[in-house]
Amino acid sequence: MTERSFVFGVDMDGVVADFYGGLRPIAAEWLGVDVATLPERVSWGLAEWGVDKAPGGYERLHRFAVTQRELFLRMPPMHGAPQALRRMSIEGVRIRIITHRLFIKYFHQVAVSQTIEWLDQHDIPYWDLCFMQQKTAVGADLYIEDSPINVERLRDEGAKTIVFSNSTNEHLSGPRANTWDEVLKMVLAEKAAWERQNASLP
């Protein structure tokens, strides 16, 4: 019998929460363009939306989206994410939400409160909620990420990481998941293997 639970480190934006879907109409408003002109397929940094050429760039858009349009409270969950995470929790997975939502100064309270309310609103179970960039520092047996930079950093540090597929990370190697049904199967399989390995230890 293992002394601790299998820990699944879960990124928020672009993995559990539909970050690009939620930000797109806000970006259209902020830029003063028709939302139909902003492609759904984007690269990291949103150059396709012209955000990098707007005054203040992405940082100003992000601040506006969170403080004036409650982005972290209003965006929809990724299809199937709440249901899959509930199932994992029932199966004994310790869900550790790890997000770097505090990368812009001076509105941390808003970002944190919106995040907690959103998780409760969608009945998403979690044991731990960590706001930090260095994700391996909190420790998990398996991670899921969509950010190419974070995936590469995690893997460089020896952390087993699932890529949650979107247009920003198509160049990365697997393991990857395209849906939360796939995530659920991968996580439960990893948990079973982890339990077998730990059961064999003296």
C-alpha positions as CSV (number, residue, x, y, z in Angstrom):
1,M,0.0,0.0,0.0
2,T,1.5,3.4,-1.0
3,E,1.8,6.1,1.6
4,R,0.7,8.9,-0.7
5,S,-1.6,9.5,-3.6
6,F,-0.6,9.7,-7.3
7,V,-0.3,13.5,-8.0
8,F,-1.5,14.9,-11.3
9,G,-0.1,18.4,-12.0
10,V,-2.7,20.3,-14.1
11,D,-2.3,23.5,-16.0
12,M,-5.3,25.8,-16.2
13,D,-5.3,28.0,-19.3
14,G,-5.6,26.2,-22.6
15,V,-6.0,22.9,-20.7
16,V,-8.9,23.0,-18.2
17,A,-10.1,26.5,-19.2
18,D,-10.7,27.5,-22.8
19,F,-8.3,30.4,-22.7
20,Y,-8.2,31.2,-26.4
21,G,-11.9,30.8,-26.8
22,G,-12.6,33.1,-23.9
23,L,-10.0,35.7,-24.8
24,R,-10.9,36.0,-28.5
25,P,-14.1,38.1,-28.2
26,I,-12.4,40.3,-25.6
27,A,-9.4,40.8,-27.9
28,A,-11.7,41.8,-30.7
29,E,-13.3,44.4,-28.5
30,W,-10.0,45.7,-27.2
31,L,-8.5,45.9,-30.7
32,G,-11.7,47.3,-32.2
33,V,-12.2,44.6,-34.9
34,D,-14.8,42.1,-35.8
35,V,-14.3,38.8,-33.9
36,A,-14.6,37.0,-37.2
37,T,-11.3,38.6,-38.4
38,L,-9.4,36.9,-35.5
39,P,-8.4,33.3,-36.5
40,E,-9.1,30.5,-34.1
41,R,-5.8,28.8,-34.8
42,V,-3.0,30.9,-33.3
43,S,0.6,30.6,-32.4
44,W,2.2,31.4,-29.1
45,G,2.1,35.2,-28.5
46,L,-1.1,35.7,-30.7
47,A,0.7,37.4,-33.6
48,E,-2.2,36.3,-35.8
49,W,-4.5,38.7,-33.9
50,G,-2.1,41.6,-34.2
51,V,-1.8,41.9,-30.4
52,D,1.9,42.4,-30.6
53,K,1.4,45.5,-32.7
54,A,-1.2,47.1,-30.4
55,P,-0.2,49.7,-27.8
56,G,1.0,47.9,-24.7
57,G,0.9,44.5,-26.4
58,Y,-0.3,41.4,-24.8
59,E,0.3,42.6,-21.2
60,R,-2.3,45.4,-21.6
61,L,-4.8,43.1,-23.3
62,H,-4.4,40.5,-20.5
63,R,-4.8,43.1,-17.8
64,F,-8.0,44.5,-19.5
65,A,-9.4,41.0,-20.0
66,V,-9.0,40.0,-16.4
67,T,-9.8,43.2,-14.5
68,Q,-12.5,44.7,-16.8
69,R,-14.0,41.6,-18.4
70,E,-13.4,38.9,-15.7
71,L,-11.7,36.6,-18.1
72,F,-10.7,34.0,-15.5
73,L,-14.3,33.9,-14.2
74,R,-16.2,33.9,-17.5
75,M,-14.3,31.7,-19.9
76,P,-15.8,28.3,-20.6
77,P,-14.1,25.0,-19.5
78,M,-12.6,22.8,-22.1
79,H,-15.0,20.2,-23.3
80,G,-15.1,17.3,-20.9
81,A,-12.5,18.7,-18.5
82,P,-14.7,19.0,-15.4
83,Q,-16.2,15.6,-15.8
84,A,-12.8,13.9,-16.4
85,L,-11.2,15.6,-13.4
86,R,-14.2,14.5,-11.2
87,R,-13.7,10.9,-12.3
88,M,-10.0,11.1,-11.6
89,S,-10.7,12.5,-8.1
90,I,-13.1,9.6,-7.4
91,E,-10.4,7.2,-8.6
92,G,-8.0,8.6,-6.0
93,V,-5.8,10.9,-8.1
94,R,-4.6,13.9,-6.2
95,I,-5.2,16.9,-8.5
96,R,-2.8,19.7,-8.2
97,I,-3.7,22.8,-10.2
98,I,-0.5,24.7,-11.2
99,T,-0.9,28.0,-13.0
100,H,1.3,31.0,-13.8
101,R,-1.6,33.5,-13.7
102,L,0.3,36.0,-11.5
103,F,2.9,36.9,-14.1
104,I,1.5,40.5,-14.3
105,K,1.9,42.7,-11.3
106,Y,-0.7,44.5,-9.2
107,F,-3.9,42.5,-9.7
108,H,-3.0,39.2,-8.0
109,Q,-6.1,39.3,-5.7
110,V,-8.4,39.6,-8.7
111,A,-6.7,36.8,-10.5
112,V,-6.7,34.4,-7.5
113,S,-10.3,35.1,-6.5
114,Q,-11.6,34.6,-10.1
115,T,-9.7,31.4,-10.4
116,I,-11.0,29.9,-7.2
117,E,-14.6,31.0,-8.0
118,W,-14.3,29.5,-11.5
119,L,-13.1,26.2,-10.2
120,D,-16.0,26.0,-7.7
121,Q,-18.5,27.2,-10.3
122,H,-17.6,24.3,-12.5
123,D,-17.3,21.8,-9.7
124,I,-13.7,21.0,-10.5
125,P,-12.1,19.0,-7.7
126,Y,-8.5,19.8,-6.6
127,W,-6.4,19.2,-3.5
128,D,-3.8,21.9,-4.2
129,L,-3.8,25.2,-6.0
130,C,-0.4,26.6,-6.9
131,F,0.3,29.9,-8.6
132,M,3.8,29.7,-9.9
133,Q,6.0,29.5,-13.0
134,Q,8.5,26.8,-11.9
135,K,6.0,23.9,-12.0
136,T,8.4,21.1,-11.1
137,A,9.0,22.8,-7.8
138,V,5.7,21.7,-6.4
139,G,6.2,18.1,-7.5
140,A,3.8,15.9,-9.4
141,D,4.0,12.4,-10.8
142,L,2.5,13.4,-14.1
143,Y,1.8,16.8,-15.7
144,I,-0.4,18.2,-18.4
145,E,0.5,21.4,-20.3
146,D,-0.3,23.2,-23.5
147,S,2.4,25.9,-23.4
148,P,5.4,24.8,-25.6
149,I,7.8,26.6,-23.3
150,N,6.5,24.9,-20.2
151,V,6.3,21.5,-21.8
152,E,10.0,21.7,-22.9
153,R,11.0,23.0,-19.5
154,L,9.2,20.3,-17.6
155,R,10.6,17.6,-19.8
156,D,14.1,19.0,-19.6
157,E,13.8,18.6,-15.8
158,G,12.8,15.0,-16.1
159,A,9.0,15.5,-15.5
160,K,6.7,13.2,-17.4
161,T,4.4,15.6,-19.3
162,I,1.3,15.1,-21.5
163,V,0.9,17.8,-24.2
164,F,-2.7,19.0,-24.4
165,S,-3.0,19.6,-28.2
166,N,-3.7,23.0,-29.7
167,S,-2.3,25.0,-32.6
168,T,0.5,26.5,-30.5
169,N,2.2,23.1,-29.7
170,E,1.8,20.9,-32.8
171,H,5.6,20.7,-33.2
172,L,6.0,18.9,-29.9
173,S,6.5,15.2,-29.5
174,G,4.1,13.0,-27.5
175,P,2.7,11.8,-25.3
176,R,-0.2,14.1,-26.2
177,A,-3.9,14.2,-25.7
178,N,-6.5,15.8,-28.0
179,T,-9.5,15.4,-25.7
180,W,-10.2,15.0,-22.0
181,D,-11.4,11.5,-22.6
182,E,-7.9,10.7,-23.8
183,V,-6.4,12.5,-20.8
184,L,-8.5,10.4,-18.4
185,K,-7.4,7.1,-19.9
186,M,-3.7,8.2,-19.9
187,V,-3.8,9.4,-16.3
188,L,-5.5,6.3,-14.9
189,A,-3.0,4.1,-16.8
190,E,-0.1,6.1,-15.4
191,K,-1.6,5.9,-11.9
192,A,-2.0,2.1,-12.2
193,A,1.6,1.8,-13.3
194,W,2.8,4.1,-10.5
195,E,0.9,2.0,-7.9
196,R,2.4,-1.2,-9.2
197,Q,5.9,0.2,-9.0
198,N,5.4,1.6,-5.5
199,A,3.8,-1.6,-4.3
200,S,7.0,-3.5,-5.3
201,L,9.3,-1.3,-3.3
202,P,10.4,-2.5,0.2
